[in-house]
Amino acid sequence: MMELTPKSKVPALTRAIAILDIISRQGQCNANQLVSELGMPKSTVYLLLEELKNQRLITQSHAGNYRLGLRLLELGSQVSRQLDLRNVALPHLKMLMQDTGLLCHLGVLDGDTPIYLIKVESQSNIQVRTWEGKRLSLCRSSLGKCLLTWCDLERQDALITALEFHPVQPNSLTSSAQLRRALQQIHQRGWAFDDEEDVANIRCISAPVFNAAHRVTAAISVVGTTLHVMPENVDSLADRVKKTAWEISRDLGYKA
């Protein structure tokens, strides 16, 4: 009998993961084997198996045996791509931080939300509080607007339609029409700007990262206070961010 952790706050999830672990270890197995090893009621095991099948995490053969499903391969491939992206981008972001003295990030779209995948801390005495895994606004962050700009039009429309605008600063965008105009400008110049739109006294500049299939796979950004990112140096910083984004894209196989 498998011993499930008593501290789990979501026991159904813990049991489902235990089922996946057993199937992974054995290659394939039937429901009776799972009931025996887990020591759970047969009805509970069958409910979990049915939901795992519905989510394409397992499949069932004609003989009744369960195997891992293709969705796990899809999820694993995504993790692998993100790890490759980290390995390629990190040296470039470290160089960008040294050149600009600013905090640097790389972010991706996780469903409908931008998320920081990499953070390279600046050496400035003035620190901006961020972290890897932090989720961002699509319409108030430069990285979010950058990723949104280069989405395919159908997905872009869906994301914008689902947005709820919560202006938290005087410069925050307040409508989908205003956002769409901003996206057009971003596309034309090749970089996005957060001019104190999400946090007071904080400005960010972002540029897109393309993969070998000529699709935007991520965006990078530099972040600083209004003392670091000023009207007189925005363009030069943007050029440096775009150059770094192009270098990362090149190393990912992108050919302009």
N, C-alpha and C positions, 0 to 999 in steps of 0.2 A: 504494500500500500504506500502511495506517495504521500508525504507529509507536506501539506500546504501551510504557508506562513500564517500564523494567527494574527499578525499585526496588519494584514492587508485591509485597507479601507474600502476596497472594491473587490470583494471576494470572487464575484463572477468573472472579472477580468483576469484575476490571478489564476483561476481554474482554466479559463480559455487558453492562457499562455502555457499552462502546464500540459494541456492537450497538444498544443503545437510542439512543445519540447519533446513529448513522447513520440509523436509521429516523426519528427525530425530525426530522433535517435534511432528509431526502428525502421525508417524508410516507408513503411506502411503498416497499418494495423486495423483491426475491426473494433466495433463498439464494445464487445464483451471484454477484449483485452484492456481497453481504456477504463472501463468500469472497474475491473479487477485491480489495475495498477493505481488508479486514483482513489479508490475506496469511497466513491460518491454514489448516490442513488442513480439508478439507470435513467430515470426520467430527466434528471438534471444534466447528465452527460449527453443525452439525445438532444435536449434543448440547445446546449452549447454547440454541439456538432452541426445542428441545423443552421444556427446563426453564422457560424464560421463558414459554412458552405455558401450562405447567402452573400457574405462579404467576400467571397472568392479567395479566402485564406486557406481553404482545403478543398479537395475534390474527392468524390467517391466513385470507385470503380463498379462495374457490373457485379463483381463478386462481393461487394459490400465493404471493401477495404478503403481506408482513408489515406490520402497522400497530401502533402503540402501543395497549396494552390499557386497559380501564376502571379497573383497579386503580390505575394511575398517577394517574388523576383523583381516585379516592377518597383516596389518600395526599396529593395536592396540596391537596385540599379541607380535610383535617385540618390541614395546615401553615397554610393560610390562616386557619382558625378560631383556631388558637393565636396567630398573629400579631395578629389582631383583638383577642383576649383580652388580649394584652400591652399593646396601645395603649390599651385602655379601662381596664385595671386599674392601670397604672403610676402615673398621677397620684394615684389614691386611696391607693395604698400609700405613696407619698411623704408624703402628708398624715398617714396613720396613724403613720408613723415619727416625724414631727415632733411629733405629739400625745403619743405614748407614750414616745419616746426609745428604742424597742426595734427590733431587727432584724426586718424584715418579709419574708414570702415569699408567693408564689402558687404552688400546685402542682396537678398534674393526675395522673390515673391513666394510666400508659403501659403498656398490657397489664395485668399484675397487680401493677405496682409504682408507688407514688407517686414523683413526680419534681418537683424544684423547677424552675419555668419562669421565675420572676422572683425576684430578691433585691434588697432595698433595705437597704443597710448602715446601721446605727445610728451615732449620733454619740457613743456612750458610750466611755469609756476601756477598758471591758471588752468584748472582742470574742469572738464565737462563730464558730467556723470552719465556714462552709457555702459552697456555690457553686451557681450555676445549672447544672442538669443532675445534681445530686446525687440519688441514689436513697435512698429511705427505707423504713423498716419499716411494714407495714400495721398492725401491732398494738402498736408501741411509740412511734410518733410521733403527735402530735395531728392533724397533717394527714392522715396515712394513715387513722387511725380515723374522721376526719370524712368523707373520701371514701367509705370503706367503709360508713358509716352510711346514706348516701343512694343507694347502689347499688340497682338493682332486686333483689328478694329472691332470684331464681334466681342471678344473678351473685354476690351477696353470699355465698350458701351455697357456691358453687363456690370462691370466693376463700378463705373461712374453712377449708373442707375441705382445701385445698391448703397451708395455712399450717403451717410448722414453728415451734414456739415455742422461742425461745432467750432465756431471761431473762438479760439482761446487767446488770441492776441490781436491787436489792431490791424496787423497785416495779413491775418488768416484769410484764405479764400472762403467765400460765403455761398457760392452757388455752382452748379454744374456748368453753366455757361461761362463763368469766370475761369473755372478749371480748364475747360476745353480751349479757351483762348491761351491760357498759360502753356498747355501741352503743345499747341502749334508753335509758340515761340521757342520752347525747349527743343523741339524737333529741328527747327530752322538753325539754331545756333549750336546744337549738339551738346548742351549741358543744362542742368537744372539748378535752381537757386532757392534756398529757404532764407528769406530776409526777415528774420525774427517772426516767423509765421507760427511756430510751435512753442518756442521758449523765448522769453525776453532776453535780449542781449546776445543771442546765439544765432550765427549764420552758418549755412552749409552750402557746399557746391558739389554736385554729382555729375557723373558721366557714365554712359552705358558700356557694358562689356558684352561682346558678341562671341558666339561659339563658331565652330567650323561649319555649322549649317546656316550661318548668317542670321541667327536669332539671338535676341538679347537674353543672356542667361543670368546676368547679375548687373549690379551697378556699384560704383565706388564713390566715396565721398570724403571730403575734408571738412572738419568742423572746428570752428573757432568762435571766440567772442567778437563783439563789434570792435574791439581794440585790435584784433588780429585780421579780420576780414572786413576791409573798408572799401568804399567806392573806388578809391584810386588803385587798389590792387586786385579787385575782383576778376578783371579780365585776364591778368597774368596768372592768377591762381587757377582759373578755369582752363587755361591753355595747358597748365601742368597736369591737372586732373585728367583732361582729355588725352594727353600724351600717355599717361600711365594706363588709362583704360584701354587705349589702343595696343600698348605693349602686352597687356594681359590677354587681350583678344587674340593677338598674333600668336602668343604661346599656346592658346587653346585651339589653334588651327584656323582662325579666321583670316581670310584673304580679302582685302578691300577691293 
